[in-house]
Amino acid sequence: MNLDKLRTLCLSFPGTTEGIKWEDHICFMVAEKLFVITGEGGGVSFKVNADEVAELIERDGIVPTPYMARNNWVTVQAYSKMKPKEWEHYIRRSYDLIRSKLPKKVQAGL
């Protein structure tokens, strides 16, 4: 995984947009709700199920996301810390978790 592959993966999901927030964070959003945050320097943050947090942060290079850990976000500190299939799984999961919280009318429009 690298930034270009991450961008391609994220933008393949319906209704996804890309933007810059906090000066230098590349964010991927569905209906203006964040589901992935990254930057040029690496480190990728995303939402997971509550029961996955403890399992993931036990792994080397995966930590709770500052300010967002209470909402079940984790940060993978380097692309090499997960395999390509894991990236696909967790990024898709993050998108699905965020999308599921959108109003039904918005979901239907995606």
C-alpha positions in Angstrom: 0.0 0.0 0.0 1.0 3.6 -0.6 -0.8 6.9 -0.9 -1.7 6.4 -4.5 -3.2 3.0 -3.9 -5.0 4.2 -0.8 -6.5 7.1 -2.8 -7.6 4.7 -5.6 -9.2 2.3 -3.0 -11.0 5.1 -1.1 -12.3 6.8 -4.2 -13.7 3.6 -5.6 -16.4 3.7 -2.9 -19.7 5.4 -3.9 -20.0 9.0 -2.9 -16.4 9.4 -1.7 -14.7 12.7 -1.9 -11.2 13.8 -1.1 -10.2 16.9 0.7 -7.5 18.6 2.8 -8.2 19.4 6.4 -6.0 20.8 9.2 -3.5 22.3 6.6 -1.9 19.0 5.5 -4.1 16.0 6.2 -5.5 14.2 3.2 -9.1 13.1 4.1 -11.5 10.8 2.4 -15.1 11.4 3.2 -18.6 10.1 2.4 -21.3 12.8 2.7 -18.7 15.0 4.3 -18.1 12.5 7.1 -14.5 11.3 7.4 -13.6 7.7 7.0 -9.9 7.8 6.3 -7.3 10.4 7.3 -3.7 10.4 6.1 -0.8 12.6 5.1 2.2 12.7 2.8 4.4 11.5 5.7 2.5 8.3 6.2 0.2 7.2 9.0 -3.3 6.3 8.1 -6.2 6.6 10.5 -9.6 5.0 10.1 -12.6 3.8 12.1 -13.1 0.1 13.2 -15.6 -1.9 15.2 -15.3 -1.5 18.9 -14.3 -5.1 19.3 -11.4 -4.7 16.8 -9.6 -1.9 18.6 -7.9 -3.9 21.3 -6.8 -6.6 18.8 -5.3 -4.0 16.4 -3.5 -1.8 18.9 -1.7 -4.9 20.2 0.1 -5.0 16.9 3.4 -3.2 16.4 2.9 0.1 14.5 -0.9 0.4 15.2 -2.0 2.9 17.9 -5.2 4.6 19.0 -5.8 7.8 17.0 -5.3 10.9 19.2 -8.5 12.7 19.9 -10.5 10.1 18.0 -9.7 6.9 19.9 -12.9 7.2 22.0 -14.8 6.8 18.7 -12.9 3.6 17.8 -10.3 5.1 15.4 -6.9 3.6 15.0 -3.7 4.8 13.2 -1.5 2.5 11.3 1.9 4.3 11.5 3.4 2.8 8.2 1.9 1.2 5.1 4.1 -1.8 5.7 2.4 -2.7 9.0 -0.6 -4.4 7.2 -0.9 -6.6 4.2 -2.8 -5.4 1.1 -5.9 -7.5 1.9 -6.0 -6.1 5.4 -5.9 -2.6 4.1 -8.8 -3.3 1.7 -10.8 -5.0 4.5 -10.3 -2.2 7.1 -10.7 0.7 4.8 -13.9 -0.8 3.4 -15.1 -1.4 7.0 -14.4 2.2 7.9 -16.4 3.4 4.9 -19.3 1.0 5.7 -19.3 2.1 9.4 -19.5 5.8 8.6 -22.0 5.3 5.7 -24.3 3.3 8.0 -24.6 6.3 10.3 -25.8 8.6 7.6 -29.5 9.4 7.2 -31.3 6.8 5.1 -32.1 9.4 2.4 -28.4 10.3 2.0 -27.5 6.6 1.9 -30.0 6.0 -0.8 -28.5 8.8 -2.9 -25.1 7.3 -2.9 
